[in-house]
Amino acid sequence: MKIAIITPTTIGVGRSPYAQGGQVRAAAFKNFLESRNHRVDMVSFDETYASKIWFYYQCARAYLLDREPEPRLMKKVADKLESRIKRGKYDAVIGVESIYSYVLTRELGCLRIFSWESIGADETYFEQCAKKSVDIRRIRRIGEMELEICRKSDYVIFPWETTENYVRKRIWNGDNFVTVKNGCYPQNKTVSYFSPVAIVSLGNLKHHWSNKELLSYLTRISPYVIDVYGIYGPPRKYHLNYKGFAPSLDILKNYQFGLNTVSKDIYRRNHFSSRILGYLAYGLPVLSPDWMKFSYEVKGVLPYNEKNFVEILEEHSYPDKWEKISKEAYAQALELEWRKVLQPLARMIENR
């Protein structure tokens, strides 16, 4: 079958440690479907200079001139993609992330799958709450357009059950909802124990949900070093041990714990973290907030809070305890290998 995957970018995906959830998932979809002898085209706006210029121009117009930039951009992107998809005569189209997936509301003459990686309206709302400047009209319009995508798609797939349950309870209880779990690529060589232990935080530091305040606090109270890698350097006021840009995920082999930090808003409490799976792929035990439901969904994760962080860390820093949790982490990664977790996607496409 001939399949199109609409993705934010095709540059560096699979190689960059900072590739975001949707980018990583789109690349995994492509690799998996091609392994089943499907022809897959990755559709993005970074394929040519002309498409890049067009997209950046539309972004600039939307965010500089329009009170509701996301809805305008979503419509423009859909208009641009519709003719291309129809010319391609695809059997299935997968839209990854809502900003690029409004084209799924159009009659495309093929199977339409919406991979809802992040709930844009809720994400924008809590980001604006953190900045104390909330535009309800703008957020409501984003939510209406995301719901329209859901209603028009044959399937809406989520990266984890916690996210699907959140949407069912708070947004819409769709009959076309399916969880297709996020996965990882377990590494052949995993991390090893060393004392004193070292902790790594690897991820995007730009947005409020990365919870730089929590990361700063943990850095102050931790008896062991916490190295922080990210593409956006944090303000000095946080006093983080910022190491800059990580050249690859292999830097994880130098550490004994992976640290996940996240905000406490209700959306992030119920959402998913691809960063955790990146740690597990290396057999790296993960420290993750206990207010996040996902922290209890996978093995190899040690839930913590501000009060018990040091206690949890110290308890699992002994060689025998560490080895046990590291083995659990790697065993979980093997269970979540991409080829296994994407089987439901294959059935959607091949049994239509």
C-alpha positions as semicolon CSV with decimal commas, in nm:
position;residue;x (nm);y (nm);z (nm)
1;M;0,000;0,000;0,000
2;K;0,103;0,360;-0,054
3;I;0,105;0,567;0,264
4;A;0,178;0,933;0,339
5;I;0,296;1,045;0,683
6;I;0,262;1,417;0,750
7;T;0,539;1,513;0,990
8;P;0,678;1,838;1,133
9;T;1,024;1,768;0,992
10;T;1,231;1,497;0,832
11;I;1,565;1,652;0,928
12;G;1,766;1,478;1,198
13;V;1,482;1,254;1,313
14;G;1,620;0,935;1,463
15;R;1,961;1,097;1,516
16;S;1,897;1,401;1,732
17;P;1,846;1,344;2,106
18;Y;1,609;1,640;2,097
19;A;1,374;1,512;1,828
20;Q;1,030;1,565;1,980
21;G;0,771;1,295;2,039
22;G;0,583;1,348;1,714
23;Q;0,899;1,349;1,505
24;V;1,029;1,030;1,663
25;R;0,692;0,861;1,626
26;A;0,662;0,957;1,259
27;A;1,006;0,811;1,187
28;A;0,913;0,492;1,373
29;F;0,590;0,465;1,171
30;K;0,791;0,494;0,850
31;N;1,050;0,232;0,946
32;F;0,786;-0,011;1,066
33;L;0,555;0,021;0,767
34;E;0,842;-0,006;0,520
35;S;0,952;-0,327;0,695
36;R;0,607;-0,462;0,602
37;N;0,666;-0,375;0,235
38;H;0,451;-0,062;0,220
39;R;0,564;0,240;0,025
40;V;0,588;0,536;0,262
41;D;0,630;0,905;0,174
42;M;0,724;1,150;0,449
43;V;0,545;1,479;0,382
44;S;0,680;1,791;0,551
45;F;0,771;2,151;0,477
46;D;1,148;2,115;0,502
47;E;1,196;1,909;0,186
48;T;1,285;2,203;-0,040
49;Y;1,387;2,566;0,008
50;A;1,064;2,674;-0,157
51;S;0,849;2,474;0,086
52;K;1,052;2,602;0,382
53;I;1,011;2,964;0,272
54;W;0,638;2,913;0,219
55;F;0,592;2,758;0,564
56;Y;0,797;3,019;0,750
57;Y;0,612;3,295;0,568
58;Q;0,278;3,148;0,675
59;C;0,403;3,113;1,034
60;A;0,517;3,476;1,035
61;R;0,187;3,602;0,896
62;A;-0,012;3,394;1,140
63;Y;0,180;3,485;1,454
64;L;0,243;3,849;1,369
65;L;-0,085;3,953;1,212
66;D;-0,355;3,721;1,343
67;R;-0,511;3,706;1,688
68;E;-0,570;3,334;1,635
69;P;-0,244;3,221;1,470
70;E;-0,279;2,843;1,507
71;P;-0,621;2,812;1,337
72;R;-0,504;3,027;1,046
73;L;-0,185;2,825;1,007
74;M;-0,373;2,494;1,033
75;K;-0,605;2,595;0,747
76;K;-0,321;2,721;0,525
77;V;-0,122;2,400;0,580
78;A;-0,431;2,191;0,501
79;D;-0,493;2,382;0,177
80;K;-0,133;2,325;0,072
81;L;-0,134;1,955;0,158
82;E;-0,474;1,862;0,015
83;S;-0,380;1,888;-0,351
84;R;-0,048;1,713;-0,294
85;I;-0,210;1,418;-0,116
86;K;-0,480;1,383;-0,380
87;R;-0,217;1,384;-0,657
88;G;-0,026;1,112;-0,472
89;K;-0,327;0,874;-0,477
90;Y;-0,247;0,734;-0,132
91;D;-0,421;0,441;0,032
92;A;-0,371;0,591;0,379
93;V;-0,261;0,923;0,529
94;I;-0,128;0,960;0,883
95;G;-0,122;1,309;1,031
96;V;0,122;1,354;1,319
97;E;0,038;1,646;1,552
98;S;-0,268;1,863;1,510
99;I;-0,105;2,170;1,356
100;Y;-0,023;1,963;1,045
101;S;-0,329;1,735;1,044
102;Y;-0,626;1,960;0,962
103;V;-0,606;1,824;0,608
104;L;-0,763;1,507;0,750
105;T;-1,094;1,698;0,764
106;R;-1,093;1,706;0,383
107;E;-1,225;1,431;0,155
108;L;-0,901;1,261;0,056
109;G;-1,037;0,933;-0,081
110;C;-0,824;0,719;0,153
111;L;-0,788;0,599;0,510
112;R;-0,728;0,892;0,748
113;I;-0,537;0,839;1,074
114;F;-0,474;1,118;1,323
115;S;-0,180;1,056;1,558
116;W;-0,266;1,296;1,842
117;E;0,070;1,341;2,012
118;S;-0,019;1,643;2,224
119;I;-0,352;1,809;2,292
120;G;-0,282;2,151;2,143
121;A;-0,562;2,345;2,311
122;D;-0,479;2,214;2,658
123;E;-0,106;2,254;2,604
124;T;-0,153;2,615;2,496
125;Y;-0,390;2,688;2,783
126;F;-0,152;2,572;3,056
127;E;0,146;2,737;2,885
128;Q;-0,047;3,066;2,888
129;C;-0,155;3,008;3,249
130;A;0,212;2,981;3,345
131;K;0,269;3,317;3,175
132;K;-0,047;3,462;3,336
133;S;-0,190;3,564;2,999
134;V;-0,473;3,339;2,881
135;D;-0,656;3,395;2,550
136;I;-0,968;3,179;2,589
137;R;-1,102;3,260;2,243
138;R;-0,781;3,143;2,076
139;I;-0,765;2,826;2,286
140;R;-1,129;2,743;2,221
141;R;-1,077;2,773;1,845
142;I;-0,777;2,539;1,856
143;G;-0,986;2,289;2,052
144;E;-1,274;2,310;1,803
145;M;-1,040;2,241;1,510
146;E;-0,872;1,950;1,689
147;L;-1,212;1,800;1,762
148;E;-1,308;1,841;1,395
149;I;-0,996;1,643;1,300
150;C;-1,099;1,369;1,543
151;R;-1,452;1,347;1,409
152;K;-1,343;1,329;1,044
153;S;-1,059;1,078;1,094
154;D;-1,113;0,703;1,062
155;Y;-0,884;0,646;1,359
156;V;-0,741;0,872;1,628
157;I;-0,438;0,715;1,792
158;F;-0,275;0,809;2,121
159;P;0,077;0,740;2,255
160;W;-0,050;0,592;2,584
161;E;-0,372;0,495;2,761
162;T;-0,336;0,779;3,013
163;T;-0,363;1,036;2,732
164;E;-0,657;0,857;2,569
165;N;-0,842;0,839;2,902
166;Y;-0,780;1,210;2,962
167;V;-0,932;1,298;2,623
168;R;-1,229;1,065;2,671
169;K;-1,315;1,217;3,009
170;R;-1,250;1,584;2,933
171;I;-1,286;1,642;2,556
172;W;-1,471;1,376;2,356
173;N;-1,543;1,004;2,396
174;G;-1,473;0,897;2,039
175;D;-1,559;0,554;1,898
176;N;-1,254;0,584;1,670
177;F;-1,002;0,621;1,956
178;V;-0,720;0,367;1,982
179;T;-0,402;0,365;2,189
180;V;-0,096;0,267;1,986
181;K;0,177;0,282;2,246
182;N;0,492;0,478;2,199
183;G;0,800;0,261;2,176
184;C;1,177;0,273;2,176
185;Y;1,483;0,108;2,023
186;P;1,653;-0,097;2,300
187;Q;2,030;-0,057;2,282
188;N;2,268;-0,353;2,256
189;K;2,496;-0,206;2,521
190;T;2,329;-0,072;2,834
191;V;2,452;0,151;3,115
192;S;2,669;0,017;3,397
193;Y;2,694;0,092;3,767
194;F;2,945;0,338;3,902
195;S;2,984;0,504;4,240
196;P;2,926;0,782;4,314
197;V;2,623;0,773;4,088
198;A;2,551;1,051;3,839
199;I;2,214;1,176;3,714
200;V;2,124;1,312;3,372
201;S;1,836;1,529;3,258
202;L;1,803;1,531;2,880
203;G;1,529;1,719;2,700
204;N;1,366;2,037;2,580
205;L;1,399;2,316;2,838
206;K;1,200;2,578;2,649
207;H;0,845;2,527;2,774
208;H;0,689;2,560;3,117
209;W;0,607;2,190;3,143
210;S;0,976;2,099;3,165
211;N;0,947;2,248;3,515
212;K;1,282;2,423;3,543
213;E;1,191;2,530;3,897
214;L;1,169;2,168;4,007
215;L;1,491;2,082;3,824
216;S;1,664;2,370;3,998
217;Y;1,539;2,257;4,339
218;L;1,647;1,895;4,283
219;T;1,989;2,015;4,170
220;R;2,028;2,200;4,501
221;I;1,923;1,913;4,727
222;S;2,071;1,617;4,537
223;P;2,374;1,454;4,701
224;Y;2,492;1,359;4,352
225;V;2,560;1,562;4,041
226;I;2,272;1,630;3,800
227;D;2,394;1,715;3,449
228;V;2,143;1,894;3,228
229;Y;2,143;1,878;2,847
230;G;1,905;2,076;2,628
231;I;1,870;2,278;2,311
232;Y;1,751;2,589;2,496
233;G;1,995;2,715;2,756
234;P;1,812;2,786;3,084
235;P;1,834;3,128;3,251
236;R;2,117;3,155;3,502
237;K;1,873;3,211;3,786
238;Y;1,802;2,837;3,793
239;H;2,168;2,753;3,868
240;L;2,159;2,430;3,668
241;N;2,464;2,227;3,576
242;Y;2,391;2,293;3,209
243;K;2,615;2,096;2,973
244;G;2,480;2,232;2,647
245;F;2,381;2,029;2,344
246;A;2,416;1,651;2,367
247;P;2,567;1,516;2,042
248;S;2,379;1,185;2,074
249;L;2,177;0,973;2,314
250;D;2,490;0,770;2,384
251;I;2,587;1,024;2,649
252;L;2,332;0,838;2,866
253;K;2,589;0,559;2,907
254;N;2,785;0,790;3,138
255;Y;2,505;0,803;3,397
256;Q;2,323;0,581;3,646
257;F;1,986;0,760;3,661
258;G;1,774;0,950;3,411
259;L;1,571;1,238;3,552
260;N;1,228;1,340;3,430
261;T;1,069;1,667;3,547
262;V;0,723;1,788;3,450
263;S;0,469;2,049;3,556
264;K;0,176;1,971;3,783
265;D;-0,114;2,085;3,564
266;I;-0,387;1,829;3,506
267;Y;-0,290;1,774;3,142
268;R;0,071;1,684;3,218
269;R;-0,040;1,468;3,510
270;N;-0,230;1,253;3,262
271;H;-0,006;1,275;2,956
272;F;0,292;1,072;2,843
273;S;0,670;1,126;2,839
274;S;0,879;0,995;2,551
275;R;1,190;1,101;2,743
276;I;1,129;0,817;2,991
277;L;1,134;0,559;2,712
278;G;1,458;0,706;2,581
279;Y;1,616;0,641;2,919
280;L;1,474;0,289;2,946
281;A;1,622;0,195;2,608
282;Y;1,966;0,218;2,770
283;G;1,862;0,029;3,083
284;L;1,883;0,357;3,272
285;P;1,668;0,370;3,587
286;V;1,434;0,669;3,574
287;L;1,338;0,918;3,844
288;S;0,999;1,064;3,751
289;P;0,743;1,276;3,944
290;D;0,482;1,081;4,137
291;W;0,206;1,321;4,027
292;M;0,245;1,193;3,671
293;K;0,034;0,880;3,612
294;F;0,276;0,754;3,350
295;S;0,542;0,717;3,622
296;Y;0,346;0,413;3,746
297;E;0,274;0,268;3,401
298;V;0,617;0,127;3,317
299;K;0,880;-0,075;3,500
300;G;1,221;0,073;3,575
301;V;1,073;0,403;3,695
302;L;1,107;0,537;4,050
303;P;0,829;0,788;4,131
304;Y;0,943;1,075;4,352
305;N;0,830;1,410;4,489
306;E;1,009;1,709;4,635
307;K;1,003;1,561;4,986
308;N;1,130;1,207;4,917
309;F;1,360;1,262;4,620
310;V;1,684;1,221;4,816
311;E;1,549;0,919;5,006
312;I;1,441;0,742;4,683
313;L;1,773;0,823;4,519
314;E;1,986;0,704;4,811
315;E;1,786;0,383;4,853
316;H;1,848;0,278;4,492
317;S;2,210;0,393;4,469
318;Y;2,349;0,073;4,622
319;P;2,485;-0,173;4,361
320;D;2,233;-0,453;4,424
321;K;1,928;-0,224;4,424
322;W;2,055;-0,035;4,121
323;E;2,123;-0,353;3,921
324;K;1,770;-0,477;3,991
325;I;1,598;-0,160;3,876
326;S;1,830;-0,131;3,574
327;K;1,735;-0,483;3,460
328;E;1,368;-0,394;3,502
329;A;1,421;-0,081;3,293
330;Y;1,580;-0,273;3,007
331;A;1,320;-0,552;3,023
332;Q;1,052;-0,284;2,988
333;A;1,233;-0,135;2,689
334;L;1,234;-0,477;2,519
335;E;0,858;-0,503;2,572
336;L;0,812;-0,160;2,415
337;E;1,032;-0,216;2,110
338;W;0,876;-0,030;1,818
339;R;0,809;-0,341;1,608
340;K;0,594;-0,484;1,887
341;V;0,394;-0,178;1,989
342;L;0,307;-0,075;1,632
343;Q;0,124;-0,396;1,542
344;P;-0,218;-0,228;1,594
345;L;-0,121;0,033;1,333
346;A;-0,049;-0,241;1,083
347;R;-0,390;-0,397;1,145
348;M;-0,567;-0,063;1,091
349;I;-0,404;-0,017;0,753
350;E;-0,389;-0,374;0,624
351;N;-0,736;-0,492;0,734
352;R;-0,934;-0,198;0,600
